[in-house]
Every structure is written in structure tokens, then in C-alpha cells.
Amino acid sequence: MCKMCQGFGVDEYIGDVRRTMEQFGWALQYVESEVDREGIHPAFCYTVGLTDFGSPEIVLTGRGPTESSRILNALGASVASGMLELEAGIGCSAAGFELFTIDVPECADILYTASDVYGKGCFSAVQAVWMDLEGSLPWEGIPSTVVQPVLGPVPI
């Protein structure tokens, strides 16, 4: 359960995120899936703090909290150490996953915690899209965008 659900106020929660960023360099925000009048909104996880390293934030869809944390923390460590420069259109690997990055346009509209920390329009994000067991991305072969929603334009 998230801290907001436990009664933390927004300012108190963002203060906690900032303390995590100060201690570790970045924080992770996991967003549970939900169903509302507009449909199903799948779960996703993203970083908050990589902007301070001159990098876009990273979003991951289609994985649970534990795997998402492993992948995003591995990518965050690579960015923080200078071993990885993130941008849309690159391949990389982390925590045993082969990944491809795509731009997440208008990311402030879905990455609320990053918006609260940096301000809307003051950061960017890429999605780390993972390859399936056959080595395919969601837009290759049989689409798997139900399992792994794609948040930005796919390469042509």
C-alpha cells in the first residue's frame, strides 16, 4: 500500500521521496493498476531523480514491483555512474532483461511524483521496453501491448 493511501499528505510524501533521492540518488514510484470508467490502467513503475544526473526518468510497464525495482535500480546505477547515457532509441540490458528505449511524450501527465518534484514540463522520460522470451519487442511479430503497454512512438 502506498504512503498516500496510509494517510500521508502530498507534501509529506514528496518530502519522503526527496529524502530517498538524497540518500540513494533516485527513488522509485510504483503505480498500481486500476479500473475506472475510462477502462483499465495497467500498473507501471518509474524513477524520480535521474533528471538530476542529466538523464531522462525511466518508465517500465508490464512487470511487478520486485522485477521493476531490480530493472530500474540497475539502470539507475548505470546512469548515476556514467556507464549509460539514456535516450530514446538505444538498446541496453539490466537485471537479465534486454531492453529498448522509446520516448514518453507528455510524461508529466502520467509521472505525477516526478512532476511534483521537478515541476510539470521540467523533465523528460523514456520507457525501457523489455523483449519477450522470443527476443521480440511488443511491436514486432504478435503484438504484446496488452502485457506491456507502450507509452510512446515505436520505431519505424
Backbone bond lengths (Angstrom), bond angles and torsions (degrees), N, CA, C in turn:
res aa  C-N    CA-C-N  psi(-1)  N-CA   C-N-CA  omega(-1)  CA-C   N-CA-C  phi
1 M - - - 1.444 - - 1.528 108.22 -
2 C 1.328 115.99 139.06 1.459 120.27 -178.44 1.529 110.83 -76.05
3 K 1.316 116.07 160.53 1.464 120.77 -178.14 1.522 111.69 -67.70
4 M 1.329 117.34 -31.42 1.462 119.76 176.92 1.532 108.86 -63.70
5 C 1.333 116.01 -38.72 1.465 120.59 178.73 1.527 111.12 -68.40
6 Q 1.328 116.70 -21.86 1.461 121.69 179.15 1.523 112.19 -89.66
7 G 1.335 117.22 5.83 1.449 120.41 175.02 1.519 116.13 103.57
8 F 1.340 118.29 1.02 1.459 119.83 176.58 1.531 108.81 -67.18
9 G 1.330 117.02 143.02 1.455 121.14 172.57 1.523 109.34 -79.11
10 V 1.324 117.08 164.67 1.469 121.48 -178.67 1.528 110.42 -58.91
11 D 1.317 118.07 -48.20 1.463 120.46 -178.64 1.525 111.62 -62.05
12 E 1.312 116.08 -40.41 1.466 121.40 178.51 1.534 110.17 -64.20
13 Y 1.333 115.76 -43.01 1.469 120.35 179.71 1.527 110.79 -65.00
14 I 1.326 117.33 -46.66 1.466 120.53 -179.51 1.526 110.10 -63.87
15 G 1.316 117.93 -34.93 1.461 120.99 174.38 1.516 111.51 -60.65
16 D 1.319 116.94 -40.02 1.462 121.98 177.05 1.532 110.56 -64.83
17 V 1.326 116.96 -41.64 1.471 121.20 177.68 1.530 109.55 -62.44
18 R 1.310 117.39 -44.50 1.472 121.29 179.42 1.532 111.33 -61.77
19 R 1.325 117.35 -39.35 1.473 120.20 177.24 1.528 110.97 -64.48
20 T 1.316 116.65 -39.39 1.471 120.48 176.71 1.529 109.95 -63.67
21 M 1.327 116.71 -42.21 1.467 120.96 177.56 1.529 110.91 -61.50
22 E 1.317 116.98 -42.62 1.471 120.80 179.23 1.521 111.10 -63.18
23 Q 1.318 116.87 -38.68 1.465 120.71 -177.20 1.521 112.55 -77.04
24 F 1.348 117.26 -43.09 1.457 120.51 -171.95 1.531 114.35 -112.59
25 G 1.320 118.49 -12.52 1.461 121.65 -178.22 1.515 112.92 102.98
26 W 1.306 116.85 -28.33 1.461 122.51 178.41 1.519 108.24 -158.44
27 A 1.310 114.78 165.98 1.465 121.89 175.70 1.524 107.09 -125.39
28 L 1.307 116.13 163.35 1.465 121.75 175.21 1.516 109.00 -114.92
29 Q 1.312 115.22 141.90 1.456 121.57 176.37 1.523 107.84 -122.86
30 Y 1.324 116.74 114.64 1.467 121.16 176.45 1.514 107.97 -98.64
31 V 1.317 116.41 130.77 1.459 122.23 -179.36 1.529 107.59 -112.69
32 E 1.316 116.08 117.29 1.463 121.62 -179.89 1.524 110.91 -66.14
33 S 1.317 116.56 152.26 1.465 119.98 174.98 1.520 108.60 -71.04
34 E 1.331 114.59 154.74 1.453 118.93 177.69 1.522 109.59 -150.67
35 V 1.302 114.15 157.35 1.455 121.23 176.70 1.525 106.88 -120.53
36 D 1.335 115.30 129.32 1.459 119.17 176.39 1.529 108.77 -139.84
37 R 1.291 116.88 -167.24 1.468 121.26 -177.68 1.530 113.04 -61.42
38 E 1.328 115.79 -26.61 1.457 120.48 -178.47 1.527 112.61 -86.08
39 G 1.314 118.05 -6.81 1.461 120.95 178.25 1.511 112.85 125.58
40 I 1.319 114.56 -157.94 1.460 122.30 -179.15 1.520 108.90 -95.16
41 H 1.315 116.33 132.05 1.453 122.50 176.52 1.531 107.03 -115.35
42 P 1.340 117.17 103.48 1.462 120.16 -176.63 1.532 112.64 -64.77
43 A 1.312 115.46 154.95 1.460 121.96 177.81 1.523 110.20 -67.24
44 F 1.337 115.39 153.63 1.454 121.32 174.35 1.516 108.74 -156.35
45 C 1.317 116.42 166.38 1.459 122.24 -179.60 1.525 107.73 -135.74
46 Y 1.340 116.07 147.33 1.462 118.54 179.26 1.523 111.09 -150.03
47 T 1.327 113.70 161.73 1.456 120.72 178.40 1.529 109.97 -88.11
48 V 1.317 114.99 154.72 1.460 122.53 169.72 1.525 105.18 -135.94
49 G 1.310 116.51 114.07 1.461 120.03 178.71 1.512 114.51 134.38
50 L 1.323 118.25 -18.75 1.465 119.47 -179.71 1.520 111.76 -69.25
51 T 1.327 116.91 -19.29 1.463 121.25 174.57 1.529 109.80 -57.19
52 D 1.317 117.22 -35.34 1.461 121.18 179.57 1.532 112.53 -67.02
53 F 1.317 117.37 -15.77 1.462 122.71 176.13 1.528 111.13 -97.49
54 G 1.335 117.14 7.91 1.462 121.23 -178.41 1.514 112.80 77.98
55 S 1.301 117.10 22.42 1.463 123.09 -175.23 1.521 110.13 -118.22
56 P 1.325 116.30 155.84 1.466 117.27 168.79 1.530 109.90 -70.15
57 E 1.314 116.22 155.35 1.459 121.04 170.71 1.529 107.18 -70.04
58 I 1.332 117.77 163.07 1.467 122.22 -176.80 1.521 109.01 -121.19
59 V 1.325 115.64 134.06 1.464 122.73 177.68 1.526 107.94 -114.80
60 L 1.322 116.80 142.17 1.461 122.55 176.37 1.520 108.31 -132.79
61 T 1.322 117.38 130.41 1.463 121.93 177.40 1.524 109.04 -116.92
62 G 1.326 116.04 161.77 1.454 120.87 172.09 1.516 116.66 79.87
63 R 1.308 118.27 11.46 1.470 122.26 178.18 1.521 108.95 -131.81
64 G 1.318 116.43 151.89 1.450 121.46 177.84 1.518 111.35 -73.77
65 P 1.325 116.86 176.55 1.466 120.82 -176.40 1.531 114.42 -59.95
66 T 1.317 117.88 -40.63 1.469 120.04 -176.52 1.521 111.33 -67.73
67 E 1.331 117.11 -49.80 1.473 119.58 179.02 1.522 111.06 -65.75
68 S 1.317 116.96 -41.01 1.464 120.06 178.31 1.518 110.40 -57.84
69 S 1.323 116.77 -44.98 1.466 121.09 179.70 1.520 111.48 -61.31
70 R 1.320 116.74 -44.84 1.470 120.41 179.64 1.526 111.14 -60.05
71 I 1.317 116.42 -47.45 1.466 121.02 -177.62 1.525 110.79 -66.51
72 L 1.330 117.02 -50.38 1.468 119.98 -176.60 1.522 112.33 -67.77
73 N 1.330 117.94 -36.31 1.469 119.36 177.03 1.524 111.28 -67.70
74 A 1.329 117.74 -37.14 1.468 120.30 176.52 1.531 110.34 -64.91
75 L 1.329 117.20 -43.72 1.462 120.32 177.41 1.525 110.92 -65.40
76 G 1.329 116.81 -42.57 1.463 120.80 178.75 1.519 111.68 -59.72
77 A 1.326 117.12 -42.56 1.463 120.84 178.85 1.523 111.09 -63.49
78 S 1.330 116.70 -38.93 1.471 120.38 178.07 1.524 111.31 -66.05
79 V 1.323 116.67 -39.80 1.470 120.68 177.38 1.531 109.89 -66.41
80 A 1.330 117.20 -48.85 1.463 121.73 -176.66 1.529 112.10 -61.94
81 S 1.330 116.58 -33.47 1.468 119.99 -179.23 1.526 112.81 -84.29
82 G 1.319 116.56 -4.90 1.467 120.16 -179.02 1.519 114.04 83.23
83 M 1.330 117.20 6.34 1.467 121.24 -178.92 1.535 112.40 -79.71
84 L 1.338 117.27 -17.30 1.457 121.21 -177.10 1.518 109.80 -138.20
85 E 1.330 115.55 125.92 1.461 121.44 171.79 1.512 107.11 -104.79
86 L 1.310 115.34 112.08 1.461 120.46 -176.73 1.512 112.13 -84.79
87 E 1.307 114.83 138.29 1.456 123.77 171.15 1.515 106.29 -161.60
88 A 1.303 116.93 163.30 1.461 120.77 178.55 1.519 109.60 -65.21
89 G 1.328 115.24 141.97 1.460 121.16 174.45 1.513 116.13 92.30
90 I 1.328 118.24 15.09 1.465 119.14 178.30 1.524 110.10 -112.42
91 G 1.308 115.57 153.48 1.452 122.41 173.08 1.516 108.84 -100.19
92 C 1.307 116.78 146.14 1.460 121.71 177.16 1.526 107.47 -158.55
93 S 1.307 116.11 174.79 1.459 119.60 176.72 1.524 108.74 -135.06
94 A 1.329 114.76 152.09 1.465 120.70 178.50 1.524 108.63 -160.65
95 A 1.311 116.18 135.74 1.466 123.06 175.05 1.525 112.00 52.37
96 G 1.317 117.26 36.21 1.461 121.99 177.47 1.525 114.82 83.94
97 F 1.315 118.34 7.29 1.461 122.22 179.59 1.519 110.66 -111.61
98 E 1.321 115.85 137.63 1.462 121.62 170.75 1.518 106.50 -88.92
99 L 1.332 116.06 129.65 1.458 121.53 -171.64 1.526 111.00 -128.00
100 F 1.321 115.79 156.43 1.457 123.45 174.10 1.524 106.38 -135.45
101 T 1.317 117.56 135.30 1.456 120.14 -175.89 1.529 112.14 -99.47
102 I 1.321 114.85 140.68 1.456 121.74 174.17 1.529 108.71 -130.53
103 D 1.313 116.08 155.10 1.458 121.53 178.48 1.522 110.31 -69.43
104 V 1.332 116.76 143.93 1.459 122.33 173.32 1.529 106.94 -112.11
105 P 1.333 116.72 94.28 1.467 118.65 -178.78 1.527 110.94 -68.42
106 E 1.313 115.79 149.73 1.467 122.15 179.36 1.529 111.99 50.89
107 C 1.336 114.61 42.68 1.463 121.11 -175.79 1.526 112.84 -62.24
108 A 1.324 117.77 -26.52 1.468 120.40 -179.42 1.518 111.79 -62.48
109 D 1.335 116.73 -21.60 1.463 120.46 -179.73 1.526 113.06 -75.43
110 I 1.333 117.48 -14.27 1.470 120.09 178.25 1.528 113.21 -123.25
111 L 1.321 117.82 -21.67 1.465 121.65 -178.78 1.528 109.07 -99.10
112 Y 1.330 115.25 71.28 1.460 121.51 -171.50 1.523 113.57 -61.22
113 T 1.323 117.68 -40.31 1.462 119.47 -178.31 1.523 110.39 -66.44
114 A 1.325 118.07 -41.93 1.466 120.86 176.32 1.526 110.12 -62.33
115 S 1.328 117.41 -38.10 1.470 120.98 176.79 1.525 111.26 -63.46
116 D 1.329 116.76 -39.45 1.463 120.33 178.54 1.527 111.60 -67.55
117 V 1.329 117.02 -34.68 1.464 121.06 -179.38 1.527 111.06 -77.15
118 Y 1.327 118.04 -47.93 1.465 121.72 -172.12 1.523 114.84 -101.09
119 G 1.306 117.48 -23.06 1.456 121.28 -173.25 1.524 109.59 99.60
120 K 1.295 115.33 141.73 1.469 120.62 -178.82 1.525 109.41 -62.86
121 G 1.314 115.63 130.34 1.455 121.13 179.44 1.517 114.67 84.63
122 C 1.327 118.08 4.08 1.467 121.59 -176.95 1.532 112.90 -106.63
123 F 1.306 116.91 14.66 1.465 121.39 177.74 1.527 108.08 -153.17
124 S 1.316 115.34 165.78 1.466 120.91 176.52 1.524 108.23 -128.42
125 A 1.335 115.79 171.24 1.467 119.84 -179.87 1.519 110.53 -148.84
126 V 1.315 114.12 150.53 1.458 122.00 169.74 1.523 107.67 -121.20
127 Q 1.309 115.28 152.54 1.459 120.31 172.95 1.515 108.22 -98.53
128 A 1.321 116.56 130.90 1.458 121.93 172.97 1.528 106.23 -90.08
129 V 1.326 115.23 103.57 1.456 121.84 -176.99 1.522 107.68 -92.83
130 W 1.315 117.43 126.59 1.464 121.28 -176.47 1.524 111.29 -95.03
131 M 1.328 114.08 147.86 1.464 121.08 177.35 1.522 109.14 -81.07
132 D 1.337 116.05 145.66 1.463 120.01 178.24 1.534 110.39 -79.15
133 L 1.312 116.94 -175.15 1.465 121.34 -176.76 1.522 113.28 -61.52
134 E 1.331 117.30 -25.19 1.468 121.28 177.79 1.523 111.69 -87.66
135 G 1.314 117.97 -0.50 1.457 121.66 -179.38 1.518 113.48 82.62
136 S 1.328 116.86 20.87 1.464 121.21 -179.13 1.520 110.88 -104.79
137 L 1.313 114.59 148.07 1.455 121.96 172.77 1.520 108.57 -88.98
138 P 1.332 119.39 160.83 1.471 121.55 -173.43 1.523 114.69 -55.50
139 W 1.302 119.06 -28.05 1.459 121.72 -177.87 1.524 112.70 -93.31
140 E 1.314 117.34 1.98 1.459 122.22 177.66 1.528 109.17 -103.60
141 G 1.307 117.17 138.37 1.462 120.33 178.01 1.509 111.44 64.20
142 I 1.327 116.51 -132.79 1.460 121.54 179.92 1.529 107.90 -78.70
143 P 1.336 117.32 118.76 1.467 119.40 -176.75 1.526 112.22 -60.78
144 S 1.325 115.24 135.45 1.467 120.30 177.04 1.521 109.83 -120.70
145 T 1.329 116.70 34.70 1.460 120.06 -177.34 1.519 112.75 -70.98
146 V 1.334 118.40 -11.86 1.467 120.27 174.25 1.527 108.71 -73.01
147 V 1.325 116.29 -41.42 1.461 121.07 179.12 1.524 110.05 -73.86
148 Q 1.319 117.03 -42.02 1.460 122.60 -176.68 1.532 109.08 -129.02
149 P 1.305 117.65 86.50 1.463 119.12 179.74 1.532 111.42 -57.85
150 V 1.302 115.53 138.54 1.455 122.31 179.55 1.524 107.24 -100.04
151 L 1.323 116.57 126.43 1.467 121.74 -171.54 1.526 114.14 -98.40
152 G 1.316 117.52 -0.59 1.462 119.69 -178.03 1.507 111.31 -148.28
153 P 1.318 116.26 -175.81 1.465 121.09 -179.16 1.526 111.27 -67.30
154 V 1.326 115.27 137.67 1.465 120.12 178.40 1.525 109.36 -91.10
155 P 1.324 117.33 153.34 1.467 119.60 178.92 1.524 111.10 -65.87
156 I 1.307 114.25 148.05 1.472 119.56 179.75 1.510 110.21 -95.54
